[in-house]
Amino acid sequence: MKKCLLLGNGGREAVLAEQISKGFELYAIMPYANPSVASEVEKSNGKYLIGDPFDKELVTKFVKENEIEACVVSQDNLLQEGLIDLARNLGLKTFGPTSKGAKVEWSKTYALEIVEKLAPQMIIKNAAITNLEQLEETMKNYEDDSFVVKPEGLTGGKGVKVGGIHFKGKQEGYEYAKSCLKEDR
């Protein structure tokens, strides 16, 4: 039976593990034992390792020792860090985008640049702000909280704040945006 490596161990990976184990021996590297993933690994006669799935040397060694042929990565931060790129370089068949392909997910600035090139009529009013002076200048364009703040990078679905919903008033939105600038440094 073919062998497939699953990296990550959240709820999404538990569902993937169940499906992958139907046609593959399932292998996994997880920072802790997700019971659903571990159970599917065991059912498929595969193997799991408790370790850091971001550790490329560990992943490489595990792949080679177990003669793994395929790899699935769906966790955003693992994609951002290039684990699919590593798997491809090791000759594995992969499911998941390369780090560059996933950049559209973790960089909204990059995503907006693509939209601007491909469909400029669809571009939304936006500003890529990298310092306090740019933030202060941009805030002059708003009378109220009719704007959205999105930090650059992955935030686990918790970074986007919408005016009038997540923050009330222009000043509160400004303070959140300012805090995002501090975190990016």
Backbone as a printed PyTorch tensor [residue, N CA C, xyz], in Angstrom:
tensor([[[  0.8390,  -1.1830,   0.0000],
         [  0.0000,   0.0000,   0.0000],
         [  0.8830,   1.2440,   0.0000]],

        [[  0.4330,   2.2700,  -0.6790],
         [  1.1800,   3.5130,  -0.7340],
         [  1.1540,   4.2220,   0.6140]],

        [[  2.1830,   5.0390,   0.8390],
         [  2.3410,   5.7220,   2.1140],
         [  2.1970,   7.2290,   1.9240]],

        [[  1.3840,   7.8360,   2.8120],
         [  1.1270,   9.2760,   2.7220],
         [  1.4020,   9.9360,   4.0680]],

        [[  2.1250,  11.0410,   4.0210],
         [  2.4300,  11.8270,   5.2100],
         [  1.4300,  12.9730,   5.3290]],

        [[  0.8690,  13.1300,   6.5090],
         [ -0.0100,  14.2520,   6.8220],
         [  0.6910,  15.1040,   7.8630]],

        [[  0.8610,  16.3800,   7.5450],
         [  1.4720,  17.3060,   8.4960],
         [  0.3990,  18.2280,   9.0510]],

        [[  0.4300,  18.4230,  10.3510],
         [ -0.5670,  19.2370,  11.0300],
         [ -1.4640,  18.3330,  11.8400]],

        [[ -2.1600,  18.9160,  12.8270],
         [ -2.9930,  18.0510,  13.6530],
         [ -4.2160,  18.7650,  14.2320]],

        [[ -4.8200,  19.6260,  13.4600],
         [ -6.0600,  20.2680,  13.8940],
         [ -7.2740,  19.4710,  13.4580]],

        [[ -8.4290,  20.0850,  13.5670],
         [ -9.6730,  19.4400,  13.1720],
         [ -9.7150,  19.1130,  11.6910]],

        [[ -9.1980,  20.0170,  10.8800],
         [ -9.1620,  19.7860,   9.4300],
         [ -8.3240,  18.5520,   9.1240]],

        [[ -7.2050,  18.4270,   9.8250],
         [ -6.3240,  17.2820,   9.5900],
         [ -6.9600,  15.9760,  10.0570]],

        [[ -7.7810,  16.0400,  11.0950],
         [ -8.4780,  14.8330,  11.5550],
         [ -9.3970,  14.2980,  10.4670]],

        [[-10.0970,  15.1870,   9.7860],
         [-10.9790,  14.7760,   8.6860],
         [-10.1480,  14.2510,   7.5210]],

        [[ -9.0670,  14.9390,   7.2190],
         [ -8.1820,  14.4740,   6.1420],
         [ -7.6050,  13.0950,   6.4700]],

        [[ -7.2100,  12.9080,   7.7100],
         [ -6.6360,  11.6160,   8.1230],
         [ -7.6180,  10.4840,   7.8760]],

        [[ -8.8690,  10.7090,   8.2070],
         [ -9.8940,   9.6860,   8.0050],
         [-10.0070,   9.3010,   6.5330]],

        [[ -9.9650,  10.2900,   5.6590],
         [-10.0870,  10.0070,   4.2260],
         [ -8.8080,   9.3960,   3.6500]],

        [[ -7.6620,   9.9290,   4.0430],
         [ -6.3870,   9.4250,   3.5160],
         [ -6.1890,   7.9650,   3.9180]],

        [[ -6.5530,   7.6310,   5.1440],
         [ -6.3200,   6.2710,   5.6410],
         [ -7.1500,   5.2200,   4.9110]],

        [[ -8.1300,   5.6470,   4.1460],
         [ -8.9330,   4.6940,   3.3620],
         [ -8.1550,   4.1290,   2.1740]],

        [[ -7.1550,   4.8650,   1.7120],
         [ -6.4210,   4.4010,   0.5410],
         [ -4.9100,   4.3760,   0.6940]],

        [[ -4.4150,   4.7820,   1.8490],
         [ -2.9710,   4.8610,   2.0840],
         [ -2.6470,   4.3790,   3.4890]],

        [[ -1.4060,   3.9490,   3.6670],
         [ -0.8640,   3.8530,   5.0140],
         [ -0.6090,   5.3000,   5.4030]],

        [[ -1.1420,   5.7180,   6.5220],
         [ -1.0410,   7.1090,   6.9390],
         [  0.1140,   7.2940,   7.9120]],

        [[  0.9030,   8.3150,   7.6450],
         [  2.0210,   8.7020,   8.4990],
         [  1.7870,  10.1560,   8.8940]],

        [[  2.2110,  10.5180,  10.0940],
         [  1.9790,  11.8870,  10.5530],
         [  3.0950,  12.3320,  11.4810]],

        [[  3.3680,  13.6170,  11.4200],
         [  4.2560,  14.2560,  12.3940],
         [  3.4030,  15.3340,  13.0480]],

        [[  3.2580,  15.2210,  14.3820],
         [  2.3880,  16.1350,  15.1270],
         [  3.1210,  16.6310,  16.3760]],

        [[  2.8450,  17.8690,  16.7960],
         [  3.4650,  18.3650,  18.0260],
         [  2.9160,  17.6850,  19.2790]],

        [[  1.7260,  17.1320,  19.1810],
         [  1.1230,  16.3410,  20.2450],
         [  0.1750,  15.3500,  19.5700]],

        [[ -0.1940,  14.3130,  20.2680],
         [ -1.0130,  13.2620,  19.6620],
         [ -2.4720,  13.6970,  19.5710]],

        [[ -2.9070,  14.0510,  18.3880],
         [ -4.3190,  14.2930,  18.1290],
         [ -4.9550,  12.9070,  18.0820]],

        [[ -5.8790,  12.5990,  18.9880],
         [ -6.4280,  11.2370,  19.0540],
         [ -7.0710,  10.7720,  17.7520]],

        [[ -7.7400,  11.6810,  17.0360],
         [ -8.3890,  11.2910,  15.7720],
         [ -7.3580,  10.9290,  14.7180]],

        [[ -6.3130,  11.7370,  14.5970],
         [ -5.2650,  11.4520,  13.6080],
         [ -4.5280,  10.1790,  14.0040]],

        [[ -4.1500,  10.0730,  15.2820],
         [ -3.4160,   8.8870,  15.7520],
         [ -4.2110,   7.6130,  15.4950]],

        [[ -5.5020,   7.6490,  15.7310],
         [ -6.3570,   6.4770,  15.5090],
         [ -6.3550,   6.0620,  14.0400]],

        [[ -6.4590,   7.0290,  13.1500],
         [ -6.4540,   6.7290,  11.7090],
         [ -5.0960,   6.2000,  11.2610]],

        [[ -4.0220,   6.7390,  11.8260],
         [ -2.6790,   6.2280,  11.5200],
         [ -2.6020,   4.7600,  11.9080]],

        [[ -3.0390,   4.4540,  13.1110],
         [ -2.9720,   3.0720,  13.5970],
         [ -3.8490,   2.1380,  12.7650]],

        [[ -5.0520,   2.5730,  12.3990],
         [ -5.9470,   1.7430,  11.5730],
         [ -5.3220,   1.4100,  10.2250]],

        [[ -4.5480,   2.3300,   9.7050],
         [ -3.9720,   2.1390,   8.3660],
         [ -2.6320,   1.4120,   8.3970]],

        [[ -2.1760,   1.0300,   9.5970],
         [ -0.8650,   0.4020,   9.7880],
         [  0.2860,   1.3500,   9.4850]],

        [[  0.0350,   2.6430,   9.6340],
         [  1.0780,   3.6380,   9.4330],
         [  1.8420,   3.9020,  10.7160]],

        [[  2.3660,   5.1210,  10.8160],
         [  3.2020,   5.4680,  11.9650],
         [  3.1020,   6.9680,  12.1760]],

        [[  3.1020,   7.3810,  13.4390],
         [  3.1740,   8.8150,  13.7030],
         [  4.3150,   9.1140,  14.6530]],

        [[  4.7490,  10.3530,  14.5770],
         [  5.8710,  10.8300,  15.3720],
         [  5.4250,  12.0960,  16.0800]],

        [[  5.6810,  12.1640,  17.3790],
         [  5.4300,  13.4030,  18.1070],
         [  6.7020,  14.2340,  17.9630]],

        [[  6.5560,  15.3320,  17.2620],
         [  7.6940,  16.1920,  16.9830],
         [  7.2170,  17.4640,  16.2990]],

        [[  8.1310,  18.2850,  15.9220],
         [  7.8210,  19.5720,  15.3120],
         [  7.6680,  19.4280,  13.7960]],

        [[  6.4490,  19.5630,  13.2670],
         [  6.2680,  19.4270,  11.8150],
         [  6.9190,  20.5580,  11.0120]],

        [[  7.3900,  21.5950,  11.7000],
         [  8.1180,  22.6810,  11.0300],
         [  9.5990,  22.3500,  10.8620]],

        [[ 10.0770,  21.3340,  11.5670],
         [ 11.4940,  20.9510,  11.5340],
         [ 11.7640,  20.1800,  10.2430]],

        [[ 12.3280,  20.8690,   9.2820],
         [ 12.5120,  20.2820,   7.9540],
         [ 13.4810,  19.1050,   7.9680]],

        [[ 14.4680,  19.1290,   8.8400],
         [ 15.3830,  17.9830,   8.9440],
         [ 14.6470,  16.7590,   9.4820]],

        [[ 13.8110,  16.9720,  10.4830],
         [ 13.0170,  15.8800,  11.0420],
         [ 12.0640,  15.3050,  10.0020]],

        [[ 11.3920,  16.1710,   9.2600],
         [ 10.4630,  15.7250,   8.2250],
         [ 11.2150,  14.9360,   7.1540]],

        [[ 12.3370,  15.4510,   6.7100],
         [ 13.1410,  14.7760,   5.6810],
         [ 13.5550,  13.3800,   6.1490]],

        [[ 14.0490,  13.2950,   7.3680],
         [ 14.4850,  12.0050,   7.9220],
         [ 13.3100,  11.0270,   8.0060]],

        [[ 12.1600,  11.4890,   8.4760],
         [ 10.9660,  10.6480,   8.6210],
         [ 10.4980,  10.1420,   7.2630]],

        [[ 10.4880,  11.0170,   6.2760],
         [ 10.0740,  10.6420,   4.9150],
         [ 10.9940,   9.5630,   4.3640]],

        [[ 12.2890,   9.7680,   4.4990],
         [ 13.2560,   8.8090,   3.9390],
         [ 13.2300,   7.4760,   4.6780]],

        [[ 13.1890,   7.5200,   6.0060],
         [ 13.1790,   6.2810,   6.7990],
         [ 11.9500,   5.4210,   6.5160]],

        [[ 10.8270,   6.0820,   6.2320],
         [  9.5690,   5.3530,   6.0410],
         [  9.1690,   5.2030,   4.5740]],

        [[ 10.0320,   5.6510,   3.6750],
         [  9.8020,   5.5410,   2.2320],
         [  8.4140,   6.0630,   1.8290]],

        [[  8.1210,   7.2470,   2.3010],
         [  6.8250,   7.8770,   2.0490],
         [  6.7850,   8.4010,   0.6190]],

        [[  5.6090,   8.2750,  -0.0040],
         [  5.4530,   8.6270,  -1.4210],
         [  4.6180,   9.8780,  -1.6700]],

        [[  3.7800,  10.2380,  -0.7020],
         [  2.8730,  11.3740,  -0.9010],
         [  2.8040,  12.2010,   0.3840]],

        [[  2.3720,  13.4390,   0.2400],
         [  2.2930,  14.3300,   1.3980],
         [  1.1090,  15.2790,   1.2500]],

        [[  0.3730,  15.4730,   2.3400],
         [ -0.7500,  16.3990,   2.3800],
         [ -0.4810,  17.4260,   3.4840]],

        [[ -0.6010,  18.6970,   3.1180],
         [ -0.4680,  19.7870,   4.0910],
         [ -1.6160,  20.7490,   3.8440]],

        [[ -2.3900,  21.0380,   4.9030],
         [ -3.4620,  22.0210,   4.7380],
         [ -3.3470,  23.1610,   5.7450]],

        [[ -2.5640,  22.9870,   6.7700],
         [ -2.4080,  24.0070,   7.8120],
         [ -1.6490,  25.2010,   7.2360]],

        [[ -2.2560,  26.3870,   7.3230],
         [ -1.7150,  27.5780,   6.6710],
         [ -0.2770,  27.8880,   7.0220]],

        [[  0.0730,  27.8200,   8.3010],
         [  1.4360,  28.2010,   8.6700],
         [  2.4730,  27.1840,   8.1920]],

        [[  2.0880,  25.9160,   8.0640],
         [  3.0080,  24.9290,   7.4890],
         [  3.2010,  25.1730,   5.9950]],

        [[  2.1220,  25.5880,   5.3300],
         [  2.2330,  25.9350,   3.9080],
         [  3.1280,  27.1630,   3.7380]],

        [[  2.9040,  28.1590,   4.5850],
         [  3.7110,  29.3790,   4.5180],
         [  5.1970,  29.0630,   4.6900]],

        [[  5.4920,  28.1380,   5.5850],
         [  6.8940,  27.8000,   5.8610],
         [  7.5150,  26.8610,   4.8340]],

        [[  6.7590,  26.4790,   3.8110],
         [  7.3350,  25.7280,   2.7010],
         [  7.4200,  24.2280,   2.8830]],

        [[  6.5290,  23.6260,   3.6710],
         [  6.5980,  22.1780,   3.8550],
         [  6.1880,  21.4170,   2.6020]],

        [[  5.2750,  21.9710,   1.8100],
         [  4.9580,  21.3300,   0.5170],
         [  6.1540,  21.4550,  -0.4140]],

        [[  6.8200,  22.5860,  -0.3830],
         [  8.0260,  22.7670,  -1.2020],
         [  9.0620,  21.6920,  -0.8520]],

        [[  9.2420,  21.4580,   0.4430],
         [ 10.1800,  20.4230,   0.8960],
         [  9.7480,  19.0510,   0.3880]],

        [[  8.4810,  18.7300,   0.5390],
         [  7.9840,  17.4200,   0.0950],
         [  8.2100,  17.2370,  -1.4070]],

        [[  7.9350,  18.2810,  -2.1710],
         [  8.1710,  18.1910,  -3.6240],
         [  9.6480,  17.9770,  -3.9260]],

        [[ 10.5010,  18.6830,  -3.2030],
         [ 11.9420,  18.5220,  -3.4080],
         [ 12.4080,  17.1130,  -3.0570]],

        [[ 11.6810,  16.4510,  -2.1690],
         [ 12.0010,  15.0700,  -1.8040],
         [ 11.4010,  14.0660,  -2.7910]],

        [[ 10.6770,  14.5670,  -3.7930],
         [ 10.1080,  13.7030,  -4.8220],
         [  8.7310,  13.1550,  -4.4940]],

        [[  8.0720,  13.6710,  -3.4580],
         [  6.7550,  13.1820,  -3.0730],
         [  5.6720,  13.8090,  -3.9420]],

        [[  4.6020,  13.0600,  -4.1410],
         [  3.3940,  13.6300,  -4.7410],
         [  2.7390,  14.4370,  -3.6270]],

        [[  2.2600,  15.6120,  -3.9570],
         [  1.7760,  16.4960,  -2.9000],
         [  0.3620,  16.9930,  -3.1440]],

        [[ -0.2990,  17.3170,  -2.0320],
         [ -1.5880,  17.9780,  -2.0710],
         [ -1.4640,  19.1780,  -1.1500]],

        [[ -1.5640,  20.3590,  -1.7400],
         [ -1.4100,  21.6110,  -1.0160],
         [ -0.5270,  22.5220,  -1.8410]],

        [[ -0.7130,  23.8240,  -1.7180],
         [  0.0850,  24.7530,  -2.5130],
         [  1.4980,  24.9330,  -1.9640]],

        [[  2.3800,  25.3450,  -2.8450],
         [  3.7210,  25.7210,  -2.4190],
         [  3.6180,  26.9780,  -1.5570]],

        [[  4.7110,  27.3440,  -0.9310],
         [  4.7100,  28.5570,  -0.1080],
         [  4.3190,  29.7660,  -0.9470]],

        [[  4.8560,  29.8600,  -2.1400],
         [  4.5120,  30.9870,  -3.0110],
         [  3.0360,  30.9290,  -3.4130]],

        [[  2.5420,  29.7340,  -3.6920],
         [  1.1320,  29.5860,  -4.0510],
         [  0.2040,  29.9130,  -2.8970]],

        [[  0.6410,  29.6430,  -1.6760],
         [ -0.1770,  29.9170,  -0.4940],
         [ -0.0800,  31.3710,  -0.0530]],

        [[  0.8320,  32.1010,  -0.6370],
         [  1.0410,  33.4920,  -0.2260],
         [ -0.2330,  34.3160,  -0.3520]],

        [[ -1.0950,  33.9680,  -1.2790],
         [ -2.3600,  34.6790,  -1.4510],
         [ -3.2020,  34.5750,  -0.1850]],

        [[ -3.0040,  33.5260,   0.6060],
         [ -3.7460,  33.3440,   1.8490],
         [ -3.1450,  34.1370,   3.0030]],

        [[ -1.8360,  34.1500,   3.1130],
         [ -1.2220,  34.7930,   4.2760],
         [ -0.7580,  36.2150,   4.0230]],

        [[ -0.8610,  36.6980,   2.7920],
         [ -0.5060,  38.0910,   2.5100],
         [ -1.6190,  38.7480,   1.7100]],

        [[ -2.4300,  39.5160,   2.3850],
         [ -3.5180,  40.2040,   1.6810],
         [ -2.9670,  41.2920,   0.7590]],

        [[ -1.8170,  41.8360,   1.0800],
         [ -1.1770,  42.8040,   0.1880],
         [ -0.8700,  42.1400,  -1.1470]],

        [[ -0.3040,  40.9520,  -1.0920],
         [  0.0060,  40.1790,  -2.2940],
         [ -1.2740,  39.8380,  -3.0600]],

        [[ -2.3090,  39.4060,  -2.3300],
         [ -3.5870,  39.0630,  -2.9660],
         [ -4.1670,  40.2770,  -3.6980]],

        [[ -4.1100,  41.4310,  -3.0730],
         [ -4.6300,  42.6430,  -3.7140],
         [ -3.7970,  43.0340,  -4.9390]],

        [[ -2.4940,  42.7930,  -4.8940],
         [ -1.6490,  43.0700,  -6.0620],
         [ -2.0640,  42.1950,  -7.2440]],

        [[ -2.4140,  40.9450,  -6.9840],
         [ -2.8720,  40.0430,  -8.0480],
         [ -4.1950,  40.5380,  -8.6250]],

        [[ -5.1280,  40.8910,  -7.7460],
         [ -6.4200,  41.4050,  -8.2100],
         [ -6.2050,  42.6610,  -9.0440]],

        [[ -5.3330,  43.5230,  -8.5960],
         [ -5.0740,  44.7730,  -9.3210],
         [ -4.5220,  44.5050, -10.7260]],

        [[ -3.6800,  43.4890, -10.8570],
         [ -3.1230,  43.1320, -12.1690],
         [ -4.1490,  42.4560, -13.0780]],

        [[ -4.9230,  41.5240, -12.5000],
         [ -5.8250,  40.7050, -13.3010],
         [ -7.2050,  41.3110, -13.5140]],

        [[ -7.6980,  42.0140, -12.5330],
         [ -9.0490,  42.5870, -12.6250],
         [ -9.0960,  43.9130, -11.8650]],

        [[ -8.4180,  44.9210, -12.4020],
         [ -8.3310,  46.1920, -11.6640],
         [ -9.6880,  46.8000, -11.3240]],

        [[-10.7110,  46.4880, -12.0920],
         [-12.0430,  47.0140, -11.8040],
         [-12.6160,  46.4340, -10.5080]],

        [[-12.0330,  45.3530, -10.0240],
         [-12.5220,  44.6940,  -8.8120],
         [-11.7730,  45.1350,  -7.5480]],

        [[-10.7540,  45.9500,  -7.7130],
         [ -9.9260,  46.3140,  -6.5660],
         [-10.7250,  47.1580,  -5.5720]],

        [[-10.5430,  46.8590,  -4.3140],
         [-11.2030,  47.6250,  -3.2650],
         [-10.2700,  48.7370,  -2.7970]],

        [[-10.8460,  49.7630,  -2.2040],
         [-10.0320,  50.8380,  -1.6340],
         [ -9.1880,  50.2120,  -0.5320]],

        [[ -7.8850,  50.4130,  -0.5890],
         [ -7.0030,  49.8050,   0.3990],
         [ -5.7370,  50.6110,   0.5620]],

        [[ -5.0340,  50.3370,   1.6210],
         [ -3.7420,  50.9710,   1.8770],
         [ -2.8550,  49.9660,   2.5960]],

        [[ -1.6840,  49.7480,   2.0600],
         [ -0.6900,  48.9020,   2.7240],
         [  0.1470,  49.8260,   3.5940]],

        [[ -0.0220,  49.6940,   4.8770],
         [  0.5960,  50.6200,   5.8250],
         [  1.7040,  49.9040,   6.5760]],

        [[  2.8840,  50.5040,   6.5580],
         [  4.0260,  49.8730,   7.2080],
         [  4.6210,  50.7000,   8.3390]],

        [[  4.1170,  51.9240,   8.5340],
         [  4.6390,  52.7370,   9.6310],
         [  3.5630,  53.6830,  10.1570]],

        [[  3.8280,  54.2530,  11.2970],
         [  2.8610,  55.1020,  11.9840],
         [  2.4790,  56.3340,  11.1650]],

        [[  3.4390,  56.9090,  10.4630],
         [  3.1480,  58.0980,   9.6460],
         [  2.1390,  57.7740,   8.5520]],

        [[  2.3100,  56.6350,   7.8770],
         [  1.3550,  56.2210,   6.8420],
         [ -0.0250,  55.9720,   7.4480]],

        [[ -0.0610,  55.3800,   8.6260],
         [ -1.3340,  55.1250,   9.2940],
         [ -2.0440,  56.4390,   9.5970]],

        [[ -1.3170,  57.3860,  10.1610],
         [ -1.9260,  58.6700,  10.5060],
         [ -2.4420,  59.3880,   9.2670]],

        [[ -1.6920,  59.3190,   8.1860],
         [ -2.1250,  59.9640,   6.9320],
         [ -3.3730,  59.2860,   6.3690]],

        [[ -3.4020,  57.9730,   6.4030],
         [ -4.5610,  57.2230,   5.8980],
         [ -5.8040,  57.5010,   6.7370]],

        [[ -5.6360,  57.6040,   8.0430],
         [ -6.7840,  57.8380,   8.9320],
         [ -7.4740,  59.1720,   8.6390]],

        [[ -6.7830,  60.0950,   8.0270],
         [ -7.3940,  61.3870,   7.6650],
         [ -8.5120,  61.2050,   6.6340]],

        [[ -8.5020,  60.0730,   5.9260],
         [ -9.5180,  59.8030,   4.9070],
         [-10.8380,  59.3040,   5.4900]],

        [[-10.8910,  59.1040,   6.8010],
         [-12.0800,  58.5270,   7.4300],
         [-12.6520,  59.4590,   8.4860]],

        [[-13.9600,  59.5840,   8.4730],
         [-14.6760,  60.3740,   9.4700],
         [-15.1630,  59.4870,  10.6140]],

        [[-15.3670,  58.2020,  10.3060],
         [-15.9290,  57.2720,  11.2790],
         [-15.2040,  55.9360,  11.1770]],

        [[-15.8520,  54.8610,  11.6180],
         [-15.2240,  53.5380,  11.6220],
         [-15.5960,  52.7030,  10.4000]],

        [[-15.7900,  53.3300,   9.2620],
         [-16.1810,  52.6020,   8.0470],
         [-14.9520,  52.0770,   7.3020]],

        [[-14.1540,  51.2790,   8.0150],
         [-12.9710,  50.6640,   7.4090],
         [-12.6780,  49.3390,   8.1050]],

        [[-11.7980,  48.5780,   7.4920],
         [-11.3940,  47.2640,   7.9870],
         [ -9.8900,  47.2830,   8.2030]],

        [[ -9.4320,  46.6210,   9.2450],
         [ -7.9950,  46.5000,   9.5120],
         [ -7.6380,  45.0270,   9.4110]],

        [[ -6.6330,  44.7190,   8.5880],
         [ -6.1440,  43.3440,   8.4310],
         [ -4.6340,  43.3530,   8.5790]],

        [[ -4.1260,  42.7320,   9.6530],
         [ -2.6700,  42.6320,   9.7790],
         [ -2.0940,  41.7720,   8.6480]],

        [[ -0.8940,  42.0580,   8.2640],
         [ -0.2130,  41.2400,   7.2630],
         [  0.1910,  39.9270,   7.9280]],

        [[  0.0250,  38.8290,   7.2340],
         [  0.4340,  37.5330,   7.7530],
         [ -0.7300,  36.7400,   8.3160]],

        [[ -0.4040,  35.5500,   8.7990],
         [ -1.4150,  34.6510,   9.3400],
         [ -1.8140,  35.0680,  10.7490]],

        [[ -3.1110,  35.0500,  10.9950],
         [ -3.6300,  35.4090,  12.3130],
         [ -4.6570,  34.3930,  12.7980]],

        [[ -4.7010,  33.2490,  12.1700],
         [ -5.6270,  32.2010,  12.5890],
         [ -7.0870,  32.6050,  12.4830]],

        [[ -7.3910,  33.4580,  11.5050],
         [ -8.7670,  33.8940,  11.3110],
         [ -9.2410,  34.9150,  12.3260]],

        [[ -8.3130,  35.4490,  13.1130],
         [ -8.7020,  36.3690,  14.1740],
         [ -8.1110,  37.7640,  14.0000]],

        [[ -7.4780,  38.0460,  12.8910],
         [ -6.8210,  39.3340,  12.7320],
         [ -7.6690,  40.4100,  12.0990]],

        [[ -8.5910,  40.0360,  11.2340],
         [ -9.4050,  41.0250,  10.5290],
         [-10.4170,  41.6210,  11.4930]],

        [[-10.4310,  42.9390,  11.5680],
         [-11.3990,  43.6470,  12.4110],
         [-12.1710,  44.6270,  11.5250]],

        [[-13.4910,  44.5780,  11.6440],
         [-14.3900,  45.3890,  10.8320],
         [-14.9680,  46.5080,  11.6930]],

        [[-14.8450,  47.7300,  11.1580],
         [-15.3910,  48.8770,  11.8670],
         [-16.8870,  48.7540,  12.0730]],

        [[-17.3470,  49.1730,  13.2610],
         [-18.7570,  49.0920,  13.5920],
         [-19.1610,  47.7400,  14.1440]],

        [[-18.2970,  46.7330,  13.9610],
         [-18.5790,  45.3910,  14.4830],
         [-17.5310,  45.0200,  15.5380]],

        [[-16.2620,  45.0260,  15.1270],
         [-15.1760,  44.6320,  16.0220],
         [-14.5560,  45.8070,  16.7600]],

        [[-14.6870,  46.9620,  16.2090],
         [-14.2590,  48.1720,  16.9110],
         [-15.2790,  49.2640,  16.6490]],

        [[-15.4430,  50.1150,  17.6450],
         [-16.4400,  51.1900,  17.5700],
         [-15.7040,  52.5230,  17.5060]],

        [[-15.9280,  53.2190,  16.4410],
         [-15.3310,  54.5450,  16.2910],
         [-13.9750,  54.5190,  15.6220]],

        [[-13.6580,  55.6310,  15.0100],
         [-12.4020,  55.7970,  14.2800],
         [-11.1890,  55.6080,  15.1990]],

        [[-11.2340,  56.1500,  16.4100],
         [-10.0910,  56.0910,  17.3180],
         [ -9.7820,  54.6520,  17.7310]],

        [[-10.8120,  53.8670,  18.0160],
         [-10.5930,  52.4720,  18.3970],
         [ -9.9850,  51.6820,  17.2320]],

        [[-10.4470,  51.9490,  16.0080],
         [ -9.8720,  51.3080,  14.8280],
         [ -8.4160,  51.7050,  14.6310]],

        [[ -8.1450,  52.9720,  14.8570],
         [ -6.7680,  53.4840,  14.7630],
         [ -5.8720,  52.7620,  15.7710]],

        [[ -6.3480,  52.6060,  17.0050],
         [ -5.5540,  51.9480,  18.0470],
         [ -5.2680,  50.4840,  17.6780]],

        [[ -6.2690,  49.8040,  17.1010],
         [ -6.0440,  48.4170,  16.6840],
         [ -5.0080,  48.3590,  15.5620]],

        [[ -5.1580,  49.2410,  14.5790],
         [ -4.1940,  49.2740,  13.4680],
         [ -2.7900,  49.5710,  13.9850]],

        [[ -2.7010,  50.4790,  14.9210],
         [ -1.4100,  50.8320,  15.5200],
         [ -0.8020,  49.6210,  16.2300]],

        [[ -1.6320,  48.8390,  16.9300],
         [ -1.1300,  47.6440,  17.6110],
         [ -0.6280,  46.6020,  16.6010]],

        [[ -1.2690,  46.5460,  15.4370],
         [ -0.8180,  45.6240,  14.3890],
         [  0.5620,  46.0090,  13.8770]],

        [[  0.8080,  47.2990,  13.7610],
         [  2.1220,  47.7570,  13.3140],
         [  3.1940,  47.3390,  14.3140]],

        [[  2.9080,  47.4400,  15.5930],
         [  3.8730,  47.0500,  16.6350],
         [  4.1700,  45.5630,  16.5750]],

        [[  3.1330,  44.7410,  16.3220],
         [  3.3020,  43.2810,  16.2630],
         [  4.1280,  42.8580,  15.0490]],

        [[  4.0320,  43.6000,  13.9360],
         [  4.7500,  43.2330,  12.7140],
         [  6.2470,  43.4860,  12.8130]],

        [[  6.6770,  44.2320,  13.8010],
         [  8.1090,  44.5790,  13.8890],
         [  8.9340,  43.4840,  14.4280]]])
